[in-house]
C-alpha cells in the first residue's frame, strides 16, 4: 500500500517547480543584450549606415560648420587681411563689430531690400508653382515637354540668364518697346522703386521649375477620392483647388516657403549682375552682396563676418516662425 501512495513534494521539488526570476532592463522591460559593446550600443549592430554617412558628415563640417565657427570668431576680433607669412595680432573687441553692423544705414537698407524681395518673391513663387503643377498634373499631352521647359532655367547658369533679362528689361529692351509710352522712366533695373521687384520676378522665374516638381510630387499623394467627393457635393474646379488641393499640399508649401526664404537671404548673383552691384544707390543691395563689399572690396572681414552671423540668426528665426505656424495649423 505504501508503494502506491504518491510522495509529497519536499522542499527541493517545490523550489524546482517555482518560476525563476528573469533579469530585465529597467528602461524597456526586455532582457539586456549579451555581448554588446559600447560601439554597438552607440551605432547599433550594423554600423554600415554610419560609415556611409561619414563622408557627408565630414563634408558638412568642412564646408559649413568650420566656416560658421571661424566667422563667429572673426566677428568678435579685430581681423584684417595681411600678407602671407606675416604674423599680426587680432585683439578681442567683443561686440563692437556687431554694434557697427546694427547701426549702419547700409545694413538697414540691405535688410529692407531683402524684405521687399521676400514679400514679392515668396507669394509669387508659391502661387505660380502650385498653379502650374496642378495644370501639368491634369494635362493629358505634353506633360514631359513642359516639365523640362520649366526646369531648364533652374539648371541654367544665372550669368547666361541675366543676359536675356538685360535684353528684355533694358532701357531699349523688348518690354519697354511693347509698353511704349507706358514704360517706366527711368527703366526697370535703374529705377530705385522697380529694381528689387524686377530681381524678385527674375528669381521667381528661374526657381519655378524646381518648385513645380516639388508640387507635382506632392499632388500624387492627394487622394482622388477627395476630388470625387467634392465633385459629388457640387464643387467646381476652383473650389476643389482651395478645399482639396491647397490643404493636401500644405507640408510642401511650407517647404517651398522655407527654401524661397533661404534663396532670398543668399541673394548675390542677381543684383550683382542685373543692377551693377546693388544699384541704383543701394536700392537692390542684399545682405550677402553687402558682405562681399565690406569683406572683399573694403577689406573689413570682421564686420562682414558679424553681418553674416546676424543674417544667419534672422533666417533661422524666419524658418522657426514658419514651422511654428505650420504646426499650429495642423
Buried (B, 14 or more C-beta within 10 A) or exposed (E): EEEEEEEEEEEEEEEEEEEEEEEEEEEEEEEEEEEEEEEEEEBEEEEEEEEEEEEEEEEEEEEEEEEEEEBBBBBBBBBEEEEEEEEEEBEEBEEBBBEBBEEBEBBEBBBBBBEBBBBBBBEBBBEBBBBBBBEBBEEEEEBEEBBEEBBEBBEEEBEEBBEEBEEBBBEEBEBBEEEEEEBBEBBBBBBEEBBBBBBBBBBBBBBBBBBBBBBBEBBEEBEEEBBEEBBEEEBEEEEBBEBBBEEBBEEBBBBBBBBBBEBBBBBBBBBBBBBEBBBBEBBBBBBBBBBBBBBEEEEBBBBBBBBBBBBBEBBEEBBEEBEEEBEEEE
